[in-house]
């Protein structure tokens, strides 16, 4: 499984480190390590089945070995997986040899006028940039299903094989959606996992069909502000200026 491969890729850099702070907000979870590294991930609020979910007390994780928190990637509940993703994101170190000159995946992976573009997750920034420039856009987002312009999830086996380029939100790694949809992206010349939650471990995506991963890391001088924003319920889009963006070629 991809989540297990991510755990294995991050484990060497997590060894010997402990959790210093945890924040769990309405949109994001954030983890600060005693080594001075910060990571975050979406807590997938649109997929929590309970109307008022009982979220764990962040203080219970303080002092925990980072590798134990990362093991949450293998847990069935989404909050544990999000915390596991966040701690792995904290120690991600993008390889300069794989980094693309322009971190904007929309520049790195250009679309063409005749393309059908698929979006797994309604990625507003991508949708805004490709609208009117391609022949067709198909969007899947289980948290928005039933709304205009959102295709039912059961149409993925029919529509994804028609797509020339597919953009998948990084949260699809956390919830397991990515591995489900990749076998249907048979025509796509590029499959891009995009968004600040995206784990920047290209070796974990090798052989999956993903061609580009585009994510972000937090700037150390903004850690305090980022943690406060996460606790206050802010999303990545409200704190983009606190991060550095990256795009890496998988192969």
Secondary structure as GFF3:
##gff-version 3
##sequence-region A 1 251
A	DSSP	alpha_helix	2	14	.	.	.	ID=ss1
A	DSSP	beta_strand	19	24	.	.	.	ID=ss2
A	DSSP	beta_strand	28	33	.	.	.	ID=ss3
A	DSSP	beta_strand	38	42	.	.	.	ID=ss4
A	DSSP	three_ten_helix	45	47	.	.	.	ID=ss5
A	DSSP	three_ten_helix	58	61	.	.	.	ID=ss6
A	DSSP	alpha_helix	66	70	.	.	.	ID=ss7
A	DSSP	three_ten_helix	71	74	.	.	.	ID=ss8
A	DSSP	alpha_helix	78	90	.	.	.	ID=ss9
A	DSSP	alpha_helix	105	108	.	.	.	ID=ss10
A	DSSP	beta_strand	116	120	.	.	.	ID=ss11
A	DSSP	alpha_helix	124	130	.	.	.	ID=ss12
A	DSSP	beta_strand	136	140	.	.	.	ID=ss13
A	DSSP	three_ten_helix	153	155	.	.	.	ID=ss14
A	DSSP	alpha_helix	156	159	.	.	.	ID=ss15
A	DSSP	three_ten_helix	160	162	.	.	.	ID=ss16
A	DSSP	beta_strand	165	169	.	.	.	ID=ss17
A	DSSP	alpha_helix	171	174	.	.	.	ID=ss18
A	DSSP	alpha_helix	177	182	.	.	.	ID=ss19
A	DSSP	beta_strand	190	194	.	.	.	ID=ss20
A	DSSP	alpha_helix	202	205	.	.	.	ID=ss21
A	DSSP	beta_strand	212	218	.	.	.	ID=ss22
A	DSSP	three_ten_helix	220	222	.	.	.	ID=ss23
A	DSSP	alpha_helix	223	231	.	.	.	ID=ss24
A	DSSP	three_ten_helix	236	238	.	.	.	ID=ss25
A	DSSP	three_ten_helix	240	242	.	.	.	ID=ss26
A	DSSP	beta_strand	243	249	.	.	.	ID=ss27
###
